[in-house]
Amino acid sequence: MHRITGKVGGDSLIEMSPTESFNDDINGYHHHDSYSAESLQQERSAFPLTPDVCIDTCESLNASLASLTASDHSDSPQYEAQTLERISTLTGFWRKRALFLKFRSRIDKQQQSKDSVFFRDGLRRVDFVLSYVDDKDGDKKQDRRKVYEANLVNVGLELETEDKLESEDGKTFFVKIHAPWEVLATYAEVLKIKVPFKANDIPNHSEMPLNWLSTPFRLPDHIMHPEPDYFTAPFNKSKSDFFLIDDKNTFFPPSVRNRIVYYILSRCSYIRDECGDKDKKGIKRLLNNGTYTAAFPLHDSRYWKRSKDPNCESERYSLYNHWARFLCCYKEQPLNLIRKYYGEKIGIYFAWLGFYTEMLFLAAVVGTICFAYGYLTYNENQWSKEICSEEIGGNIVMCPLCDKKCSYWKLNSTCNSSWQSHLFDNVATVFFAIFMGIWVTLFLEFWKRRQARLEYEWDLFDFEEEQQQLQLRPEYETKCTNRKLNRITQELEYVLDRTPTNLMGKCFLCWATVTLWISLIIACIIGVIAYRLAVYAAFASIMKDSPTSHLQVVGPYITPQLATSVTASCINFVIIMILNLMYERVAIWITDMEIPKTHLEYENKLTVKMFLFQFVNYYSSCFYVAFFKGKFVGYPGKYAYMFGEWSQLRNEECDPGGCLIELTTQLVIVMTGKQVWGNIQEALVPWLMNWWGSRRARSHPDSLYSRWEQDHDLQCFGHLGLFYEYLEMVIQFGFITLFVASFPLAPLLALFNNIIEVRVDAWKLTTQFRRPVAAKAHSIGAWQEILNGMAVLSVVTNAFIVAFTSDMIPRLVYMYAYQPEGEMNMKGYINNSLSVFNISEFREANKPEDGENPSWFNSSITNCRYRDYRYPPGHEKQYSHTMQFWHILAAKMAFIIIMEHVVFVVKFFVAWMIPDVPSEVSARIKRERYLVQEYLHDYEVEKLKIQLSQINNDECTCTPMIYPSVPKHEVLSECL
């Protein structure tokens, strides 16, 4: 083949056609085996594939098939007559089934196994598969397919169609696509794909001390390093002899082949050139309008057994056995094999997820130690002892927690809640909050180093943003109507017509939609708060006589506060999941409407929209409990109301054990609920959807269930599959950093979830999804900046949680400044932290209804207590804040400032001390670039000698590529 024109129909495709000067035997192909769209249509019309004709055709083929042994009498006339006689006795569905199976068995005897990933000739590899169903009223679809497939042939691709009678359902056609060497070489140069030209001879000194300790966690070397390390350079078709091409059929791995084919499929037109409609192109549009039902590259084998074809890899089988099984959860990930099979983009995701999980181990250990400290100091909790004692807590009467329905209550009724709160609200909380601020920095900085090492090992270190221009979205290209001079390349390029009015209108509509949905979330949160306020009175009224006390295990722990908090958290979680499902489609719609230029720009825009929404959706309830609940309550006789006094919805007070335990409850329900629901969605749903397909694949022999049918039955991974995986993990990252001071066990829960998550994602990709189209990426993209922003915000939120949500600061102020005996202990803290109110001053709206007071309440009790620091009744400043309140507030602000500055200084110092790129990697990159230049120079010099010798013999009139008078450094500069 050779290039005829530079473009097809005005797009960036390169048209090719076979000529006499091109020798197909170089690649091991035979010219008569190539199929075009027209020849396929002619064959279908000339030989309609009815069962009878197929059987006769197969008989004639089998009669001339030399590979059929003499002992096999399945095609003898006697056997044939017996078989047809048996089939004639059947009726209806069973007769059709018998004819179909007989036809299938005959086809398979004269062809290779249906489990093969090659064309019928056994030589040309299937790089991509298109499937479609012939509709009765599908003339338009048939015309589109005919033109589209003809254009694919014109571009140089080779097609082979499997008739619907050969499919399992008898309805689906499969078009197999093969990219010959000429197409691969041409587009590898266009896409600047790096290929090896010399084995890497730089010694690797990465042996770690005590490396033998990691032996149980290692995988076999052939799995971890499936191919040798090479020096690579962007492929150049004119210098093909410079590269290490042992076999043109296997030089480009399947992941690169399917990437190139998909690049062509996405840009090929499906209407005739004379129609001139640029918008009518691309496989994505054909899938959307139903012309094709699926388009996918093939897996190389079944995941539960190796391929029988010796020419076909079984990398999928290796991935399943060493990576996707849950029994391998303690093993390292075969990242190089993942990258080779799925591409760099998916490889980077699993590298990041694995590194994040490894770093979580340290955070989980420290968090568990902090929790153990709270548990071990359980009996040393002085303020809980005072609350639970009959002498102190039993004699303190607390003011009603709601209007009308709520009665007076004794402080010792919150004994269990106070003990529970101590597990999370103790001195270790401060240490853990500071530690997590430093841990986040270590995680991000070490990930940059790990990412830099992967960029070098996977040849991504010079994969700059401008190379992303090669990944222009077909949707953008079809909308381009104007041409503009590129200042860098000085070439005219198509650009989108973005008038200021049009641009401002789309921008306004986009962000107005995002704002509207965020406002909807806030409205839902306000509704949940109103529910909490309204239902608390109901729970208090129901539980006034302790009807839950008969529950032996959980009865003593159920209080109106706990019941309200748990039910509200569950309702909030349900609302979160419903809004997520609704907003996902809206975010994709408004991003599509913006028509981003590149895939990278598309993902970044969608990332910002989805993350802003998810941030508000998941974290708003936690922010309310942490920073607003119990902060604007007022005091008895002058309470603050949510919508005014007429609403009778009094602002919520904190649980008697403190607001921190409520934040813990909210965090545990939302975080664990999301993880459980996410794992159910990711594992159970795909398994159920593919259960029948997997069952059918295992029950049929290879000859009756082809490779393309097996993959067709799997689910499509989708171009946004990785996006949702990143989003899920980043939301989890927010839970374990933004609010970790309230729940030190959050990293431990995240660790357990991620150990499962890695294997669930691997299992899905390997067994439940079609093979995704390979894509390149040199980093985790916009998620890196989001993680950096959340790391900074987490320092602020945890400082405020310790200062304002926890009772740590008030206790320390009391112990150091207000302890009456001058001792360093917490005796008397409970009495000091409660203010006094005169019951006679209750306004009518605040008085409990008749008969609501408990039996122990009598008229001799004139005062009730409430959580605050206010002067008692009768004081000249009664019910105004005491000086201790202002001392505590000043201490809180001082703690926030000191903690933030200490953590930020340590963060920036650690970031400065740890370089983003390891020195070893930096040196190897420079060494490789030098060697690439040197070898390219040597190659050009040898080529120059050949050209000069040809000139002397008058055998060549072409201009030498390099002139002898040009200095070496200029030659290298020109070459690179």
QUIZIRA-V750897 format. One line per field, one symbol per residue. ss: DSSP state (2 for helix, 1 for strand, 0 for the rest). psi: psi as a letter, one per 20 degrees, with the letter a starting at -180 (. if undefined). burial: I if it has 24 or more other C-alpha atoms within 12 Angstrom, else O. A space follows every 50 residues. Layout:
# QUIZIRA-V750897
ss = ???
psi = ???
burial = ???
This chain:
# QUIZIRA-V750897
ss = 01111000000000111000000222200022200022222222220000 22222222222220000000000000222222222222000222222222 22222222200000000100000010011111100000222222222222 22222011111102220000011111111022222222220001111110 00000000002222222000222200000111110022222200000000 00022222222222200010002220000010222222000001111000 00000000000000222222222202220000002222222202222222 22222222222222222222222222022202222222000022201100 00000000112222222222222200222222222222222222222222 22222220000000222222210222222001111000000111100002 22222222222222222222222222222222222222222200000000 00002220022222222222222222222222222222222222000122 22222222222222222222222222200000011001101000222001 00000000222222222222222222222222222222222222222220 02220022222200100000222222222222222222022200022222 22222222222222222210100000000002222222222222222222 22222002222222222200000000002222211111222002220000 00000000000011111001000000000010222222222222222222 22222222222220000022222222222222222222222222222222 22000000000000000222222220
psi = qrpgrhrokiajqoprqqrhipohihjjrphiipprhghghghghhnpmq ggghggghghghhjohipqhiojijqhghgggghhghhiqrcghghgggg hggghhghhjrrqijqkrrhijgpqohqpqqrpoqhklgghhgggggghh hhhhhiqpqpppqhiirhijhpqpoppporgggggghhhgjlppqqiqqo jpqoljpqqkhhhjghiqrqhighmiqrpqpqqppohikhihrnngohhj gprhhhghggghgghijpqjrqhihjohimqphghhhhjjgqhqpqqqqi rqiiqqqiohiprlhggghghigiqhijhiqrpmhhhgghgirhghghgh gggggghghhgghhgghhghghghghjgijnghhhhhiqhhfhiiopqqq irqfhqrqqqhiikgghgghhhhhnahhggghggghhhggggggghhggh hhghhghjljikmrhhiihikpphhghhiphrqqpphgikqpqpqpnnqg ggghgggggghhgghghhhhghhhghghghgghhighghhhhjhklijii ohgigiiorhgggggghhhgghgggghghghghghgghghghhimqgrhg hghgghggghggghghghighhhghhihpjhlhbrpilqqqgkrhhhknp qpqqqhirihhhhgggggggghgggghghgghggghghhjggghghhhhq rhiinrghhghhirqphqijghghgggghhgghhhighkhhiniighggh ggghghgghggggghhhiqrpqpqqqpiajcihghghgghgghhggghgh ghghgqjgghghgghhhjohijqmrjpjgghhiprqpohijprhhipqqp iiqrhipriioiqrqqornqqrqiqhlpjrqrhhghggghhghggggggg ggghggghgghhhoqhpqhggghhgggggghggghhghghgghgggghhh ghjkipjqpqhpqhiprghhggghg.
burial = IIOOOOOIIIIIIIIIIIOOOOOIOOIOIOOOOIIIIIOIIOOOOOOOOO IOOIIOOIIOOIOOOOOOOOOOOOIOOOOOOOOOOOOOOOOOOOOOOOII IIIIIIIIIIIIIIIIIIIIOIIIIIIIIIIIIIOOOOOOIIOIIIIIII IIIIIIIIIIIIIIIIIIOIOIIIIIIIIIIIIIIIIIIIIIIIIIIIOO OOOOOOOOOOOOOOOOOOIOOOIIOOOOOIIIIIIIIOOIOIIOOOOIII IIIIIIIIIIIIIIIIIIIIIOOOOOOIIIIIIIIIIOOIIIIIIIIIII IIIIOIIOOOOIIIIIIIIIIIIIIOOIIIIIIIIIIIIIIIIIIIIIII IIIIIIIIIIIIIIIIIIIIIOIIOOOIOOIIIIIIIIOOOIIOIIIIII IIIIIIIIIIIIIIIIIIIIIIIIIIIIIIIIIIIIIIIIIIIIIIIIII IIIIIIIIIIIIIOOOOOOIIIIIIIIIIIOOOOOOOOOOOOOOOOOOOO OOOOOOOOOIIOIIOOIIOOIIOIIOOIIIIIIIIIIIIIIOIIOOOOOO OOOOOOIIIIIIIIIIIIIIIIIIIIIOIIOOIIOIIIOIIIIIIIIIII IIIIIIIIIIIIIIIIIIIIIIIIIIIIIIOOIIIIIOIIIIOOOOOOII IIIIIIIIIIIIIIIIIIIIIIIIIIOIIOOIIOOIIOOIOOIIOOIOOO OIIIIIIIIIIIIIIIIOOIIIIIIIIIIIIIIIIIIIIIIIIIIIIIII IIIIIIIIIIIIIIIIIIIIIIIIIIIIIIIIIIOIIIOIIIIIIIIIII IIIIIIIIIIIIIIIOOIIOOOOOOIIIIIIIIIIIIIIOOOOOIIIIOO OIIOOOOOOOOOIIIIIIIIIIOOOOOOIIOOOIIOOIOOIIOOIIOOII OOIIOIIIOOIOOOOIIIOOIOOIIOOIIOIIIOIIIOIIIOOOOOIOOO OOOOOOOOOOOIOOOOOOOOOIOOIO
